[in-house]
Amino acid sequence: MQYNGNNAGRKRLNFRAVKKIVAVTLAALLLAFAFVTYFFPLKSLLPPYKIPPRQADELRIHFLEAGQGDCSIVEFPSGNILVIDGGDGSFTSRNRLIRYLKGLDASSLSLLVSHADRDHFGAFEEVLKLIKVDTLYLPVIGAENVAYRTLLLQAEKTGLKTKTLTRYGVIADGSGAYVNCISPYSTGETDENDSSAVLYLSYKDVSAVFTGDISAKREERLVREYALDNTIFDRGEYTVRLDGIDVLKAAHHGSKDSSSEAFLSLIGAEVAVVSAGRGNSYSHPNGDAISRLIGSGAEIYRIDELGNVVVSVKDGTYSVRTNITE
């Protein structure tokens, strides 16, 4: 057989041409992918959870499984939504919150950071990128860390209105439901955990308290103030009655230095929701804190054991369910 050098050379040239075409095509595809994902992040493709529709005049509080963090969603009867804290920012908890908010389809959406630890705002940067938010409520004390600065930069980038929430700050809904901030003070705060926003929610004779990461020290201070004057936290028609609370979001993931006997005795909560991550390294919730909650007579719902917990308020009564999504 006669060797044909020209044919071999042409084959090498053709092979090089094919390689070049493949390389250019791959580069173009990668560029197109980067362009699309920049303007349309992949998380925007996440499907919404199928959540049973809210009934007329019903208020729902959704306590979400959010890793070793807090995330509570107040779904007002008007359809407006307030998200209190955004979880620990893990991949799973971020996706869960985004899908949940899509499933609820809010008329208006506001986010509230109870304090500047990342486990209380971890998913919010992603939410700001994907969903229209009307107001971002910020804590009295910020944080000098990358995650918190990034959240503020994202809020600035989107032109979002921000407010600092302190005592007597009220978030009112047209339905008559309202959230009244009873702590912290506007000045003089130095401890990040004890400066957590403590929120009182009221709707048709049912009330709930959200306590962020406050310690027994701040709990007992609130008890002393309330003992002096049980109208001390009122702001006009937005009254606060801490004796006889229906639902408590227990403080600091059920840590040992929270859920004090004095505080639990005052509020007399019927239901206590404890938000902690499954198998977390902090051993939350602490056994002593759980014992105090049990001793107070509260029925305990642990997120790490039950997953999402939903409190439904309608006609002056409430009910509790778990994992209502499909």
Helices and strands as residue ranges (DSSP letters): H 5-39, G 42-45, E 59-63, E 72-75, E 80-84, H 91-104, E 108-112, G 118-120, H 124-130, E 135-138, H 146-157, E 161-164, E 170-172, E 178-183, E 198-203, E 206-210, H 216-228, E 247-249, G 251-254, H 261-267, E 271-274, H 287-295, E 299-302, H 303-306, E 309-314, E 317-322
